[in-house]
Amino acid sequence: MNDRWQYLIVLGFCLAVTAPLEIFGNGVYRQARRALRALLPVAALFLVWDAVAIAAKVWTYDGKYLTGIEMPPHIPIEEVLFFVVIPVCGLLTYNAVSTILDWSRRR
């Protein structure tokens, strides 16, 4: 396997594992606008933080595990996707657990 796809593969795996949770409750993907309103401000804040840390050389990314596609200002596309994918997975999990707990309380 080519190492440069590892970050994207992990993100895809996270989505694949949590995607079935959409069937519980009102869903996350079925409420896309609501999810975007929750995710975008947080993602923007972390992307700014990331950009500052990269510019200050606080941290870097190993190009061996990246596709080489960058978003301005020099943030790997994988990192941009991370700030969307992982919170979506978290929302899916939270929504599913909340729904299941509500079901169990009704019994």
RAKA-V421086 format. One record per residue. RES is the residue in one letter. SS is DSSP state (H for helix, E for strand, - for the rest). PHI is phi in radians with two decimals (NA if undefined). PSI is psi in whole degrees, -180 to 180 (NA if undefined). Layout:
RES:SS:PHI:PSI
RES:SS:PHI:PSI
This chain:
M:-:NA:139
N:-:-1.30:123
D:H:-1.06:-27
R:H:-1.18:-10
W:H:-1.72:-3
Q:H:-1.02:-46
Y:H:-1.06:-47
L:H:-1.15:-37
I:H:-1.12:-43
V:H:-1.09:-44
L:H:-1.09:-43
G:H:-1.10:-40
F:H:-1.09:-43
C:H:-1.03:-44
L:H:-1.15:-42
A:H:-1.11:-39
V:H:-1.22:-38
T:H:-1.60:-15
A:H:-0.97:-41
P:H:-1.07:-19
L:H:-1.18:-13
E:H:-1.04:-24
I:H:-1.24:-17
F:-:-1.53:135
G:-:1.15:-149
N:-:-1.39:-9
G:-:1.37:166
V:-:-1.83:-49
Y:H:-1.16:-31
R:H:-1.28:-12
Q:H:-2.14:56
A:H:-1.02:-43
R:H:-1.08:-43
R:H:-1.10:-44
A:H:-1.10:-43
L:H:-1.11:-40
R:H:-1.10:-32
A:H:-1.38:-38
L:H:-1.50:-42
L:H:-1.07:-44
P:H:-1.07:-41
V:H:-1.18:-45
A:H:-1.05:-43
A:H:-1.07:-44
L:H:-1.05:-47
F:H:-1.20:-32
L:H:-1.18:-39
V:H:-1.11:-45
W:H:-1.04:-44
D:H:-1.06:-47
A:H:-1.06:-43
V:H:-1.13:-44
A:H:-1.14:-38
I:H:-1.17:-46
A:H:-1.07:-36
A:-:-1.45:0
K:-:1.04:32
V:-:-1.26:-39
W:-:-2.59:162
T:-:-2.38:177
Y:-:-2.12:140
D:-:-1.34:111
G:H:-1.01:-19
K:H:-1.07:-29
Y:H:-1.87:13
L:-:-2.10:153
T:-:-1.29:-21
G:-:1.70:-7
I:-:-1.40:129
E:E:-2.18:151
M:E:-1.84:147
P:-:-1.07:140
P:-:-1.72:88
H:-:1.16:39
I:E:-1.80:125
P:E:-1.01:142
I:H:-1.01:-32
E:H:-1.08:-38
E:H:-1.24:-39
V:H:-1.07:-47
L:H:-1.12:-35
F:H:-0.96:-44
F:H:-1.28:-5
V:H:-1.89:-48
V:H:-1.11:-50
I:H:-1.14:-43
P:H:-1.11:-36
V:H:-1.08:-44
C:H:-1.07:-40
G:H:-1.12:-43
L:H:-1.12:-42
L:H:-1.04:-45
T:H:-1.15:-47
Y:H:-1.04:-47
N:H:-1.06:-45
A:H:-1.15:-46
V:H:-1.11:-44
S:H:-1.05:-43
T:H:-1.13:-46
I:H:-1.12:-41
L:H:-1.13:-40
D:H:-1.06:-43
W:H:-1.06:-44
S:H:-1.20:-32
R:H:-1.23:-30
R:H:-1.28:-21
R:-:-1.25:NA
